[in-house]
Amino acid sequence: MILVAEVFPKLGLAFKRGPIRTFFLFLLLLLFLGCNQKISDRLVEIKGRTMGTTYSVKLATNAKGQTGSEVILGSLEKSTLELEITKLLKNINQSMSTYIPDSEISKFNQSKKLVPVVLSKDFFKVLSFSVQVAKETSGSYDPTLGPLVNLWGFGPDKSKTVPSKKEIAHAMSLSGYKKLSLYSDVNGLSAEKKVEGLYVDLSSSAKGFAVDEISKLMHSKNLAHHLVEVGGEIKAQGKKFDTDWRVAIEKPSLDNTRSVFKSFILKDKCIATSGSYRNYFENEAKSFSHVIDGATGMPTVHKVISATVIHESCMKADAYATALMVLGFKRAKKFSNDKGLLSYLIFSDDSKKLTTYGSDAFKSELPMID
């Protein structure tokens, strides 16, 4: 989908991630003049794959020593921390990935029982917030659009095709947040389907949730200065030594070229970007975006091609960015300002020229660097 890259202005370079929500970050290497020289200001990176994409954790730390090629982070070795991150991400995947047949979300989707089903704390948290956004957008954004997402070929099957009106109507009859009830009471946390076939998809918020959880893990280890990224969703915490973390929004392009559109400082906040120009397919000279409008059952067709949201919570930034893409410019502008969201929209006018809009909160709190 969208690239959000860390920028190193002193080097005059932007290091960007590859196609469809992958993200490559540059690791700065320091030279040592002798084996007994004091090690300081060491940028450590842990990275790997998760959720069908990549993740990266950058730590700005003053190392106390060295064991082989591993940097000691206080009393915690990098390899141990990497194992903890891997375990955390595996647990989130096992809870919310529709690509894993026996995951918690897959079992819920496969269940034909119209009774309350007990949910884990994490699953319930992400699902309940997604339902909240669905209510706020009158169902345009909706975490229960799985039948429509799958019908259009943007789910695990990936057989992209243009469905018939009858097929769309049937998928819509199985979709809708009002057909899902959530309970938080003395019996615990649970969700209940109102129709058989309801299918929950948290792909627009689970990655952001993972970023939040990794950041919490870093704080628990007293690693307060970090940049966490999962599939392009980012949280910047603390500083990168004596400077702030800097990020950039990609310039929308249909030819797979990658370049920085705008960059700015991100301090103790999260950023998520959703767009329509990476994940789409064409049929009979028409383009169909992966962003589905729950009100129509159709891919969105409007001039907004990129929506970015900055928030204290990456889960919320993730969901709201997708919601703004669904709403279109006029509704997204009103929604952002009514809720006080820090949002940045890129849209094309009739001449195909790229135009931008920053919400009132965005313009007052996050002036652009370049």
N, C-alpha and C positions, 0 to 999 in steps of 0.2 A: 504493500500500500504506500505508505509515506515514509520518507526519510527524515529523521531528526538527528543531526550530526553535532558532535562536539567540535568547536572551532578553536584553533590555535593562532590568534592574530599575529603574534610575534613572528611566527614562521611564515605567515602569509598563506597558510594552507588550510583546507577543510577536509577532514577525513570522514568518508561517508559510507553508509551501509549499502549492500547489494540489493537485488530485486526482491520485492514483496516482503517488506517488514523484516529484512535482515539488516544487521548493523555492525560495522567494523570500526573499532576505536583504536586510535594510535597509542602505543605504549612508549613513553619517553624513557630512554635508557641513560643512566648516569655513568660516567667514566671514573674509574678509581686509579689513583696514582700509586698506591701501595697497599699491601694486604693488611696493614695495621691502621689504615686511614679510617677515621670515624665515618660511619654511614649515616646519612641524614637525608631528609626530603626525598624519600623513595616513593615513586608512583608504582603501585602494584596492581596488576589486573588479573582477575579470574574470569574466565569465559567458557562458554560451551553452548550446547543446543538444548532447547526445551520448547514445548508447545508448538512444534513444527517450525520453529524459527531459532534465533540465537539470543543469548543473554550475555551481558558483560557487567562486571562489578569492578570499578576503579577505586582504589584506596590511596588517599594521600596520607602517608604515615612516616614518622621518624623511626626507622628501623634500629634495633639495638644490637643486631648481630646477623650472622649469615651462616647457614648450614647448607653446603653444596650450592645449588642454585636457588634455594628457597630463602626468602626473606622472613625473618622473625618479626611478628607483629606483637610486641610485648611478649607474653608467655604463650601466645597462640600462633602455631605455624600455619602458613598459607595452605598447605595440603589439608590440614584438619578443617579449616574454614571452608575450603572448596567442597569437602565431603558434606558439611552441614548445609551448604547452599544447594547442593545436588539433591539431598534428601528432602529439603523443604519444597523444591520445585517438583520433585517426583510426587509428593503428597498432594500438591495443588493440582497437578495433572490428573492424578488418580481420582480426584474429586470432581473436576470440572471439564475434563476433555471429552468431547463427543467422538473423538477419534479412537478412544480406548473402549472396547466393547464392554468391559466389566467395571468401568469407572462409576462413581456414584451418580453422576448426571445421566450416563447411558442407561443404568439400571432404572432410574426414575422415568426416563423417556420410554423405555421398553415396557414398563409396567402398564397393565390394562386395568388395574384396580382404581376405582374412583373413591378412594379412602385416603385419609391423611398418611403421609409417608414421613418417617423421621429423617431429618437432614442433619448433617454435620454443621458445626458452628460457622465454618468458613463458607460452605456452600450457601447456607441460609443468608449470611451477610451479603454476599455478592448478588444473589437472586433478589433479595428484598430491596436492595438499592436499585437494581435494574427495573424492578416493578414500579418503584417510586418515580423513576424518570419516565417510564411509560405513561403513568398517570399525568405527569407534568406536561407531556407532549400530546396528550389525548390519543395515545396509541400509535403515533407515527413511529416513534422508537418503541420497540417491544422485544423483550427477551424470549417470547414464546413464538417467534416467527420461524422456528426451525423447519416446519413443513414447507414454508415458502422459500426459505434459503436453500433447502435441499432440492425443491422442485426446479429452481432456476439454475441448479448445478454449482452452487457455491458452498455446499456442505462436504462431508467426507467422500461422497460419490464422485463429485466434480465432473459429471457428464452435463456440461453446459448446453442448454437448448431453450428455445422459446416455447413455453407451455401454452396450451389452449386456454380460453376463457373459462371453460368448464373445470379444467385442472386447477386453475388459480382460485376459482370460487370454492372448490373442495378444500384446498389447502387453507384458505382463509377461515373456513368453518371449523378447522382444527386449531386455529391460532387465536391469540388475543389474551392479554393479561387478565381480563375480567373472567376468563375461564379457569383461572388459577387462584386458589386461596392459600394464604400463608398464616400460620399460627405460631405464636410465641406465648406459651402459658405454662401452667404447672406440669403439663405433660411433656414439655420440652419444645423443640423447634421442629416444625413439620410443614409440608406442602400437600395440597390436595387438588388433583385434576377434576375439572367439572365435565370434561369430554374426553373420551378415549381417543388417543392419538395426539394429544397435546405434547409438544416437543420443545424443551427448553434449550436455548443456545446462549452461552455466556461469553462468546468469543470477543464481544465488544467491551468487556470489563474484567475478564479473568487475568489478562496480561498485566493490566494496571494494578490489580490486587497483588499479583506476584511481586511487582516492584515494591509496593508498600511493605510486604512481608519481609523481603530481603533487607530493606532499609532498617526495619525493626530489629532484625537479626544483627546487623552491623552495630546498631546502637547498643544492643545488649553486650557486645564485645568491646565497648568503648572505642569503636572505630567510627567516630562522628563525622569525619570528612570523607565523603564518598559520592560517587556518581553511579547509579544503578540503572541499567537499561534492559528491558525485555521486549523484543520485537518492535523496537522503536519508541516504546513508552519509557519515560525517563524520570528519575528523581535526582535532584542535585542537592546535596546536604553539606553544610559547612563550606570549606574553601579548598581549592587546589593549591595548597601551600600558601603563598602570599597573594594569590589572586582568586577571583571568583570563578566558578565554573561558567563556561560559555557554550551555548547551543545554537543551532541554526535550523531554520525551516527550509526544506527543499523547494526549489523552483519547479512547479508542475510541468511535466513534459510527457508526451505520448511516444517519444522515440527512444525511451530508456536511457537518455543522457541524464547525468547527475550533476547538479550545481546548487550552490547555496543561494537562496532567495533573500532571506533576512536573518540576521543573527542578533542575539541579545544575551544579557547576563541572566542566569537562573540561580537564585539563592534560596535554599530551604523550601523549594517548591517542586511540583511535578509538572510534566508536560506530556500531552498526548495529541496526536494528529491523525485525522481520518481524511481519506480522499477517495476520489472516484476514478482516477486516471491510471491506476496500476492494475487493479483486480477487476477486470471486465471482459466481456467477449462481444464479438460483432456477428450480426446476422442480417443479411440482405441490406448491407450498408448502414445498419443501425447499431449503436453501441448500447450495451446493457451493463450497468454498474452492479457491483456486489451489494451496494447499499439499498436495502429493500424498505419501502414505505409501508408500514403496517396498515395504513388507512386505505391503501389501494391494492396492495399485494403485488405491486410493480416496482422494478428498480427506479430509483429517483431520476428525474429528468429536470434539471435546473442548472443555473449558471454557477453555483458554488461548487468548486472542484477540490477545495482543501479547507479543512476546519481544524484549528488548533485551540486547545484549552489548557490554561495553567491553573493549577489548584493545589491545595495542601495534600489532597489525597489523589494518588495516581489512578485508583479504581474509579473515582468520580470524574477525573479529567478524561479518562478513557471512554466512559459511557456518554458523557456530555459532548465530546467531540463527534462521536457517531450520531448523536441526536441532532446536532446542528447541521450535519451533512444531510440528514433526512428532511429537515424543516425547510431548507431553502433560505435564500438571503433575507427576505423581509421578515419571515417568522423567526429565523435564527437571530437576527439583529435585535428584535423585540425581546425574545426569550433571554438572550445574554444580558441585556441591560436590566430587564425586570428582576433577574436573579443575581445580578452583580457579578456575572462570570467574567473572568479575564479570557476573552476569546479573540482570535485573529482569523479572519476569513479571506480566502483568495477566490475570486470569481472572474469569469470572463464576460466582457460586454459584447454587444452585437458585432463589434469589429474584431473579436477574438483577442483583444488586448487584455492582459491581466490587470485586475484592479483589486485593491485590498480594503479591508475594513477592520479596524480595531475597536472593540467595545469601549465604553466609557471607562470601565475599571482598568482595562488593558492599557489604554493611553495614559492614564494617570499614574500607574504603578510600574509599567515596564517599557520605558522608552527604548527604541531600537539603537543598537550600537552602529550598525551600518545597513 
